Amino acid sequence: MYTSLLLTALCAASTVSASPLLLQPRHDSSSSSSTTASTSPPTPNPTLSPDLLKTLAQQPTTVDRFSELLKTDPKAAPLKFDFNPSANAPFRSPGGGVILATRKNFAPLIDLSISSAVGFMSPCSINTAHTHPRATEFLTVVAGQIETGFILENGLPTQINTTLTRYQGTVFPVGSIHFQVNSQCEDAVFVAGLNSDDPGASSVAQNFFGLSPDVVQATLGFPEAIDGENFLTFKDRIPVPFARGVEECLARCGIPMAEGKKA
Ligand SMILES: *[C@@H]1O[C@H](CO)[C@@H](O)[C@H](O)[C@H]1NC(C)=O
């Protein structure tokens, strides 16, 4: 089963290699990127000092922790997390990005076994195949349309697909390999709850190809297309997690494939 997924990843990577400019960030001013690029000056989420975070994490009870939190500057609004892209670091990926509140950047979550993510997906983008090592994810679309799929684990080698429109949701069981695609010409946004305050994420292609070349090649059955000479080239072409998707979508939506050239 992993072979077919990896082949998909390989195909995706080789598609990208045909159009490396897809990896460049967009710098146009089209309205289609309105949710992924903000023109207003960023008002960042407050960052807690490592010392305060440590103090909070060391409190013996939740009452003690929240009592400590209430001693912090109320102007920093320690109980509010801002998912607006303008309040967070700019996305580095051309396809958008995800903003995740965890125990580290939103201290009230410490030991509450929950976190939350908001994903902003540009037209024709894919949040590439990944797993969450410590959490099941319940994803709900709040704008646009998103196609999702996952493979649960060994024993059920079937890609389970779900297409979601606004206010529809689905679940990705902990450990499952899953992805999201926005194949529409408009932005899409999802909100996801995860049942860990530190869910983690592991990108399948990126981390698989982080293994030593011998292991990768043996695991793939020594494919002719990848050898010692082109291994690094191949690995370098694996896109960032929020990648631009298929060329068909870009063409249909009138998004110039070479727009990144201007960057
Ligand atoms: C999910 O979608 C893929 C790609 O279109 C397809 O190959 C696969 O058969 C679908 N899975 C199911 C269970 O229909």
The ligand as an SDF file (V2000), in Angstrom:
LIG
                    3D

 14 14  0  0  0  0  0  0  0  0999 V2000
  -10.2290    7.9070   -4.1220 C   0  0  0  0  0  0  0  0  0  0  0  0
   -9.7630    8.7040   -5.1890 O   0  0  0  0  0  0  0  0  0  0  0  0
   -8.7200    8.1300   -5.9490 C   0  0  0  0  0  0  0  0  0  0  0  0
   -8.2740    9.1720   -6.9700 C   0  0  0  0  0  0  0  0  0  0  0  0
   -9.3620    9.6310   -7.7110 O   0  0  0  0  0  0  0  0  0  0  0  0
   -9.1720    6.8490   -6.5790 C   0  0  0  0  0  0  0  0  0  0  0  0
   -8.0890    6.2410   -7.2860 O   0  0  0  0  0  0  0  0  0  0  0  0
   -9.6580    5.8970   -5.4780 C   0  0  0  0  0  0  0  0  0  0  0  0
  -10.1710    4.7470   -6.0550 O   0  0  0  0  0  0  0  0  0  0  0  0
  -10.7230    6.5760   -4.6270 C   0  0  0  0  0  0  0  0  0  0  0  0
  -11.0830    5.7030   -3.5260 N   0  0  0  0  0  0  0  0  0  0  0  0
  -12.2730    5.1790   -3.3930 C   0  0  0  0  0  0  0  0  0  0  0  0
  -12.4690    4.2850   -2.2010 C   0  0  0  0  0  0  0  0  0  0  0  0
  -13.1820    5.3940   -4.1650 O   0  0  0  0  0  0  0  0  0  0  0  0
  1  2  1  0
  1 10  1  0
  2  3  1  0
  3  4  1  0
  3  6  1  0
  4  5  1  0
  6  7  1  0
  6  8  1  0
  8  9  1  0
  8 10  1  0
 10 11  1  0
 11 12  1  0
 12 13  1  0
 12 14  2  0
M  END
$$$$
